[in-house]
Amino acid sequence: MADSRICFVTNDTPAADEAADRLRARYGTCAIEDADIVVALGGDGLMLQTLHQVMDSNIPTYGMNFGSVGFMMNDFSEDALDERLAAAQRTHIYPLSMTVLDASGETRAALAINEVSLFRSTYQAAKLQIIVDGEVRLEELICDGALLSTPAGSTAYNLSAHGPILPIEAPLLALTPISPFRPRRWRGAILSNRAVVKFVVREIEKRPVSAVADNVEFQNIQEVTVKEDRSHRAILLFDPGTSLEERVLIEQFRF
């Protein structure tokens, strides 16, 4: 890894920018399109942004935490970076593809590494029909919203919405309601990663809904179709003993 070309990116905070300048002076730097490895100094938001940017390029991303949570990041150190990168363990993440039909009849698409979420846009609760693999599984969910999460995203918003934590290598997706009103006791479902999930929005003029794939949002939607897309891939690097799989396992024993 000593000859690897490294691109350093930051979350534009003063501390991260200053650290990146020192790292660039010590280890060199290059443009992201010329890099063998991207080192991201920030939080999980920066990591998601970077993974979207380098997805499909086979450029792995190694994060160092300058954020608040840093679930997808390694500890920061300026020393022995070449050795850390050489020893780092790889995790492959496959995103969800979201296809949206909006109220005007236009079709939009985006990818999500963590989750696809639907949210009510006004004070009115959303009414959603949920179809899995062409079969109606829930005729009407009255709620603030719903989300479909990857294993990588299951410890993020999905967990905050009381969804299940999924092992990172599990061929599963988590379907989780957000503040369900009816049926009040429905807590979601664990689905195969081969499942195709379709959300149909009811009363779209009275109860407008937006759809979000990570940080890409579309408003006033009629339908959303979501499935795992293995034609795309992102690569994360973690120090030995701190892999994403280990972090997900640890999270299941927190209280």
C-alpha positions in Angstrom: 0.0 0.0 0.0 3.0 2.3 0.2 2.7 3.1 -3.5 -1.1 3.5 -3.4 -2.5 6.8 -4.6 -4.7 8.2 -1.8 -7.4 10.9 -2.2 -8.4 12.6 1.1 -11.9 14.1 1.4 -13.4 15.8 4.4 -16.7 17.0 5.8 -15.4 20.6 5.6 -15.1 21.1 9.3 -11.9 23.0 10.4 -10.6 20.1 12.4 -11.0 17.6 9.5 -9.6 20.0 7.0 -6.5 20.7 9.1 -6.0 16.9 9.6 -6.4 16.3 5.9 -3.8 18.9 5.1 -1.3 17.2 7.4 -2.1 13.8 5.9 -1.7 15.1 2.3 1.7 16.6 3.1 2.8 13.3 4.7 1.3 10.7 2.3 0.7 12.6 -0.9 -2.7 13.1 -2.6 -4.5 12.9 -5.9 -7.8 13.5 -7.5 -10.6 11.1 -6.5 -10.9 9.7 -10.1 -7.1 8.8 -10.0 -7.1 7.2 -6.5 -6.5 3.7 -5.5 -8.1 4.4 -2.1 -10.2 7.2 -0.7 -9.7 8.3 2.9 -12.7 10.1 4.2 -12.4 12.4 7.3 -15.8 13.1 8.7 -18.9 11.2 9.9 -21.3 8.7 8.5 -22.9 11.3 6.3 -19.6 12.0 4.5 -19.0 8.2 4.2 -22.4 7.7 2.5 -21.7 10.7 0.2 -18.3 9.3 -0.7 -19.5 5.8 -1.3 -22.1 7.1 -3.7 -19.4 9.0 -5.5 -17.0 6.1 -6.0 -19.6 3.3 -6.3 -18.8 0.9 -9.2 -15.3 2.3 -9.5 -13.8 -0.5 -7.3 -12.1 2.2 -5.3 -12.3 1.3 -1.6 -13.1 3.9 1.1 -11.5 4.1 4.5 -13.1 6.4 6.9 -11.6 8.2 9.9 -14.1 9.7 12.4 -14.5 13.4 12.6 -18.2 13.3 13.1 -20.6 12.5 16.0 -21.4 8.8 15.7 -19.0 7.4 13.2 -20.5 4.0 12.9 -18.9 3.5 9.5 -15.6 5.1 10.4 -12.3 4.1 11.9 -10.5 5.9 14.7 -8.4 8.8 13.6 -4.6 8.6 13.7 -2.0 10.3 11.4 0.6 7.5 12.0 1.2 4.4 10.0 -1.6 5.0 7.5 0.0 2.9 4.8 0.1 -0.1 7.2 -3.4 0.4 8.4 -4.7 0.5 4.8 -2.7 -2.6 3.9 -4.2 -4.5 6.9 -7.7 -3.2 6.5 -10.6 -5.7 6.0 -13.0 -5.2 3.1 -16.8 -5.1 3.3 -18.9 -5.1 0.1 -22.2 -3.3 0.3 -24.9 -3.6 -2.4 -27.4 -0.7 -2.6 -31.2 -0.6 -3.0 -32.6 0.8 -6.3 -35.6 3.0 -5.9 -37.9 3.8 -8.8 -40.5 6.4 -8.2 -43.6 7.3 -10.1 -44.6 10.9 -9.1 -48.0 12.6 -9.2 -47.3 14.1 -12.6 -46.6 10.6 -14.1 -42.8 11.1 -14.3 -40.5 8.3 -13.3 -37.4 9.0 -11.2 -34.7 6.7 -9.9 -32.0 6.7 -7.2 -29.7 4.3 -5.2 -29.7 3.9 -1.4 -26.8 2.4 0.6 -28.7 2.6 3.9 -32.4 2.7 3.2 -35.3 3.9 1.1 -37.8 5.9 3.3 -41.3 7.2 2.6 -42.6 10.2 4.7 -45.8 12.0 5.0 -45.4 15.6 3.8 -48.2 17.3 5.8 -50.0 17.0 9.0 -52.1 14.2 7.4 -51.0 10.7 8.1 -49.8 8.7 5.0 -51.9 5.8 3.7 -49.7 3.1 2.1 -50.5 -0.2 0.4 -47.5 -2.6 0.6 -47.0 -5.2 -2.2 -44.2 -7.8 -2.0 -43.3 -9.7 -5.1 -46.5 -8.8 -6.8 -48.8 -9.8 -3.9 -50.5 -7.4 -1.6 -49.2 -8.0 1.9 -50.7 -5.0 3.7 -53.8 -3.4 2.2 -53.5 -0.2 4.1 -50.8 1.1 6.5 -51.7 4.4 8.2 -48.5 5.9 9.4 -45.9 8.7 9.3 -44.1 6.6 6.8 -42.2 3.4 6.1 -38.7 2.3 5.2 -36.8 -0.6 3.6 -33.3 -1.0 4.9 -30.2 -2.9 3.8 -28.2 -4.8 6.5 -25.7 -1.9 6.4 -28.4 0.6 7.1 -30.3 -1.5 9.7 -28.5 0.1 12.6 -29.2 3.6 11.4 -32.7 5.1 10.9 -34.2 1.6 10.8 -33.1 0.9 14.3 -34.4 4.3 15.5 -37.8 3.3 14.1 -37.6 0.0 16.1 -36.7 -2.1 13.2 -34.5 -5.2 13.4 -30.7 -5.2 13.2 -29.6 -7.4 10.3 -26.2 -9.2 10.2 -24.1 -7.5 7.5 -23.7 -10.6 5.4 -27.3 -11.7 5.7 -29.3 -11.9 2.4 -32.1 -9.9 4.0 -33.9 -6.6 4.0 -35.8 -4.9 6.9 -39.3 -3.5 6.1 -40.2 -1.1 9.0 -43.2 1.2 9.6 -42.6 4.7 11.0 -45.0 5.6 13.8 -47.8 3.2 12.6 -51.3 4.2 13.6 -53.2 1.3 11.9 -52.6 -1.5 12.1 -51.1 -0.3 15.4 -49.4 -3.6 16.3 -47.7 -4.2 13.0 -43.9 -3.9 13.5 -42.7 -4.7 10.0 -41.2 -7.7 8.3 -37.9 -9.3 7.4 -37.7 -10.0 3.7 -35.3 -11.8 1.4 -32.9 -9.6 -0.4 -34.5 -10.9 -3.6 -37.8 -9.4 -2.8 -39.3 -6.6 -4.8 -41.3 -4.2 -2.6 -43.8 -1.7 -4.0 -45.4 1.0 -2.0 -48.6 2.5 -3.4 -49.7 5.9 -1.9 -53.4 6.4 -1.4 -55.2 9.7 -1.5 -52.1 11.4 -2.9 -53.7 14.9 -3.1 -55.0 14.9 0.4 -52.0 12.9 1.9 -48.9 13.8 -0.1 -45.8 11.6 0.5 -42.1 12.0 -0.3 -39.6 9.2 -1.0 -36.0 9.4 0.0 -33.0 7.2 -1.0 -30.3 8.1 1.5 -30.1 11.8 0.7 -32.0 12.0 -2.6 -35.7 13.1 -2.1 -38.6 13.0 -4.5 -41.9 14.7 -3.5 -45.6 14.0 -4.3 -45.2 10.4 -5.3 -47.8 7.8 -6.4 -45.7 4.6 -6.2 -42.3 3.5 -5.1 -40.6 0.2 -6.1 -37.5 -0.9 -4.2 -35.2 -3.9 -4.7 -31.6 -4.7 -4.0 -29.4 -4.0 -7.0 -26.3 -6.2 -7.3 -25.1 -4.5 -10.4 -23.7 -1.8 -8.1 -21.2 -2.2 -5.3 -19.4 -0.1 -2.7 -16.3 -1.2 -0.8 -15.6 -0.1 2.8 -12.3 -0.7 4.7 -12.1 -1.3 8.4 -9.2 -1.9 10.8 -8.9 -5.6 11.9 -11.3 -6.4 14.7 -13.5 -3.5 14.0 -15.3 -4.7 10.8 -18.8 -3.6 10.0 -20.0 -7.1 10.7 -18.5 -6.9 14.2 -20.0 -3.5 14.8 -23.4 -4.7 13.9 -23.1 -7.7 16.2 -22.0 -5.4 19.1 -25.0 -3.1 18.5 -27.3 -6.0 19.1 -26.1 -6.3 22.7 -26.3 -2.6 23.6 -29.0 -1.6 26.1 
